[in-house]
Amino acid sequence: MSATGRRVEFLARAIVNRLEDRGFVEFRDAEAAILVVTKAIETNFTHLEALEREARLRLGDRATTQQLENEMRRIAAERGVIL
């Protein structure tokens, strides 16, 4: 497992634990919940990376971080994606 994969799993575990600790959700199988949350996080990261690639293509290499973020928001709005 890559370092990114471990971080995503760690984040998923933290989310599942926090939801249970705060009483929002009671999971019968925490490991299954962690897998679901991990998949959701990975999917969201994949979509964000695609938005970033599209924004970089539109703006070019000289774009600032703020310009890049603004363009990502515009692209997301065009596609009906909520960030």
C-alpha positions in Angstrom: 0.0 0.0 0.0 1.3 3.4 -0.9 1.8 6.2 1.6 -1.2 8.0 0.1 -3.3 4.8 0.4 -2.3 4.6 4.1 -3.2 8.2 4.7 -6.6 7.7 3.0 -7.3 4.6 5.1 -6.2 6.5 8.3 -8.5 9.4 7.4 -11.4 6.9 6.7 -10.8 5.3 10.1 -10.8 8.7 11.8 -14.0 9.6 10.1 -15.7 6.4 11.1 -14.5 6.6 14.6 -15.6 10.2 15.0 -19.1 9.4 13.6 -19.4 6.6 16.1 -17.9 8.5 19.0 -20.3 11.4 18.5 -23.3 9.1 18.2 -24.2 10.0 14.7 -23.9 6.5 13.4 -23.6 3.0 14.9 -21.8 0.6 12.5 -22.4 -3.1 12.8 -19.1 -3.7 11.0 -16.6 -0.9 11.4 -14.2 -2.4 8.9 -16.9 -2.5 6.2 -17.7 1.1 7.0 -14.0 2.0 6.7 -13.9 0.4 3.3 -16.9 2.4 2.1 -15.5 5.7 3.4 -12.1 4.9 1.9 -13.7 4.3 -1.5 -15.7 7.5 -1.2 -12.5 9.5 -0.3 -10.6 7.9 -3.2 -13.4 8.7 -5.6 -13.5 12.3 -4.5 -9.7 12.7 -4.7 -9.9 11.3 -8.3 -12.5 13.9 -9.2 -10.6 16.7 -7.7 -7.4 15.6 -9.5 -9.4 15.7 -12.8 -10.7 19.1 -12.0 -7.2 20.3 -11.3 -5.8 18.8 -14.5 -8.6 20.6 -16.5 -7.9 23.9 -14.7 -4.2 23.6 -15.4 -4.9 22.9 -19.1 -7.1 26.0 -19.3 -4.8 28.3 -17.4 -1.3 27.1 -18.3 1.8 26.7 -16.2 1.9 30.3 -14.9 -1.3 30.2 -13.0 -1.2 31.0 -9.3 -2.7 28.7 -6.7 -5.6 31.1 -6.3 -6.3 31.3 -10.0 -6.1 27.5 -10.2 -8.6 27.1 -7.3 -11.0 29.7 -8.9 -10.8 27.9 -12.2 -11.5 24.5 -10.5 -14.6 26.0 -8.9 -15.7 27.3 -12.3 -15.3 23.9 -13.9 -17.0 22.2 -11.1 -20.0 24.7 -11.4 -20.1 24.0 -15.2 -20.4 20.3 -14.5 -22.8 20.6 -11.6 -20.3 19.3 -9.1 -20.5 20.6 -5.5 -17.1 21.2 -3.9 
